[in-house]
């Protein structure tokens, strides 16, 4: 996302606490957005719902994010030690979906 669009979106967001893990500091949130961009995936560590973790990756169309591929499960099923493994599997799925979208569009 372009910087101007991101800043506009961040300006509209509420950082209301949903759980004790919810980010309420906008600078910390921005720091985590940079980490997500570098890592290529996002990880929700019980930030919205206590007891639920989520790993998500983008799906692309023409190099723009159009959707996300995600797994959400109880925290004991998505441990911090297996996040990268899950992200790797989701990445393969995201690439396959992106390729399928490109194939369909090239036919039409």
C-alpha positions as CSV (number, residue, x, y, z in Angstrom):
1,X,0.0,0.0,0.0
2,X,1.3,3.5,-0.8
3,X,2.4,5.5,2.1
4,X,-0.3,8.2,1.7
5,X,-3.1,5.6,1.6
6,X,-1.6,3.8,4.6
7,X,-1.4,7.0,6.6
8,X,-5.0,7.8,5.7
9,X,-6.2,4.4,6.8
10,X,-4.2,4.4,10.0
11,X,-5.7,7.8,10.8
12,X,-9.2,6.3,10.7
13,X,-8.4,3.2,12.7
14,X,-9.4,2.8,16.3
15,X,-6.9,1.2,18.7
16,X,-9.5,0.2,21.2
17,X,-8.4,-2.6,23.5
18,X,-10.1,-5.9,22.6
19,X,-7.8,-8.0,24.8
20,X,-4.7,-7.4,26.9
21,X,-2.6,-8.1,23.8
22,X,-4.3,-5.5,21.5
23,X,-1.9,-2.8,20.2
24,X,-2.9,0.6,21.5
25,X,0.2,2.4,20.7
26,X,0.2,3.7,17.1
27,X,4.0,3.7,16.8
28,X,4.2,0.1,18.0
29,X,1.5,-0.8,15.5
30,X,3.5,0.8,12.7
31,X,6.6,-1.1,13.8
32,X,4.6,-4.4,13.6
33,X,3.3,-3.4,10.1
34,X,7.0,-3.1,9.0
35,X,7.8,-6.5,10.5
36,X,4.8,-8.0,8.6
37,X,6.0,-6.5,5.4
38,X,9.5,-7.9,5.9
39,X,8.3,-11.3,7.1
40,X,5.6,-11.6,4.4
41,X,2.9,-12.7,6.8
42,X,0.9,-11.4,9.8
43,X,0.4,-13.1,13.1
44,X,-2.4,-12.3,15.5
45,X,-1.4,-13.4,19.0
46,X,-4.7,-13.2,20.8
47,X,-5.0,-9.5,19.9
48,X,-8.7,-9.7,19.0
49,X,-10.0,-12.8,20.8
50,X,-8.4,-14.4,23.9
51,X,-7.4,-17.9,23.1
52,X,-7.3,-17.5,19.3
53,X,-4.2,-17.0,17.2
54,X,-4.1,-16.4,13.4
55,X,-1.5,-16.4,10.7
56,X,-2.3,-14.7,7.4
57,X,-0.7,-13.9,4.0
58,X,-1.8,-11.8,1.1
59,X,-3.2,-13.1,-2.2
60,X,-2.3,-10.9,-5.2
61,X,-3.8,-9.8,-8.5
62,X,-1.6,-7.7,-10.8
63,X,0.8,-7.3,-7.9
64,X,-1.9,-5.8,-5.7
65,X,-3.3,-7.4,-2.6
66,X,-6.9,-8.5,-3.2
67,X,-7.5,-11.0,-0.4
68,X,-5.9,-12.9,2.4
69,X,-5.3,-16.6,3.1
70,X,-5.4,-17.2,6.8
71,X,-5.6,-19.9,9.5
72,X,-7.2,-19.1,12.9
73,X,-7.2,-21.7,15.7
74,X,-7.0,-22.0,19.4
75,X,-3.7,-20.8,20.7
76,X,-2.6,-24.3,21.8
77,X,-2.9,-25.4,18.1
78,X,-0.9,-22.5,16.7
79,X,2.1,-22.3,19.0
80,X,4.7,-19.6,18.5
81,X,7.2,-22.3,17.5
82,X,5.1,-23.4,14.5
83,X,4.1,-20.0,13.1
84,X,6.8,-20.0,10.4
85,X,5.9,-23.5,9.3
86,X,2.2,-22.5,9.0
87,X,3.2,-19.3,7.1
88,X,5.3,-21.4,4.7
89,X,2.3,-23.6,3.9
90,X,0.0,-20.6,3.5
91,X,2.6,-19.0,1.3
92,X,2.5,-22.0,-1.1
93,X,-1.3,-21.7,-1.2
94,X,-1.1,-18.0,-1.8
95,X,1.3,-18.4,-4.7
96,X,-1.0,-21.1,-6.2
97,X,-4.1,-18.9,-5.9
98,X,-2.2,-15.9,-7.4
99,X,-1.0,-18.1,-10.3
100,X,-4.5,-19.4,-10.9
101,X,-5.9,-15.8,-11.0
102,X,-3.2,-14.8,-13.5
103,X,-3.9,-17.9,-15.6
104,X,-7.7,-17.2,-15.7
105,X,-7.1,-13.6,-16.6
106,X,-4.7,-14.4,-19.4
107,X,-7.4,-16.7,-21.0
108,X,-10.1,-13.9,-20.9
